[in-house]
């Protein structure tokens, strides 16, 4: 029984971590902890401004306001190349 508890904890951690890396769908990205507009655009190979403008911002510079911070679990639209 003592060996079963650590195993269950590991399984629980793995199962809760899976959604953080799951893709939402084609042309979408699910924001993960630590993501920034710059890191997401770099990871996806999409120009920074194009990613920002595709997600409803009027100007690229508008994402530097605190109200534009990415939230974990937020879904971003990824422009098609």
N, C-alpha and C positions, 0 to 999 in steps of 0.2 A: 504494500500500500504506500509506503514511503517513497518508493521509486516511481509510482504512478503520478504523484502530485507534481513533481518537476516536469514530467512529460506533458501533463495537461496544461501547465503554464506555458510551455513552449508552443504547443498547438494553439492555444488561445492567442498568443502574441502573433503567430504567423497568420492566423485567420483575420485578425484585426488590421494587420498591415497590408494585406492583399488589395483592398479597395484603393489605397493611396497610390498604387501603381497601375490601376486599371484604366484603360482608355475608355472614354465615354462613348465615343463613336467616331466615324470618319469625319475629319475636319474639326475635331474638338480635342481639347486638352483639359485634364482635371488638375487643378493647381495643388501642388504638394507643399509640405512645410519647407520653408526656406526659399521658395520660388520668388523671383522678381521678374518684372517685365523683361529685363535684359537677359536673365538666365533662361527664361522660357524661349525667347526669340533665338538665342544662341543654340539651345538644345534642339529646337525644331528646325533650325536652318531657315528661319523666316526673318526678313528685315524688321528691325525694331518698330519703325513707324508704321509699317503695313499691319503688323500684329495689333498695335495700339488702335489704329484707325478702324480696323475690322471689328473691334470690340466696343465700338460706340463712342470713342473719344473724338473730339473735333480737331485736336492738335496733339502732336507727339509729346509736347512739353507738359500737357495737362496731367500726365500720369505721375508727375513728381509731387503732386499734392497728396496729403495724407488720406484724403477721401478716395483716392484712386489706388490705394494699396491692394494687392492681391490677397484674397482670403483662401485659406485651405479648404478644398472641396469645391471652390468656384469653378465653373466651366467656362473655358475660353473658346471662342471660335478661331480656328486656325485657317488663314487664307490659303487657297489652293495656288500652287505655283504655276 
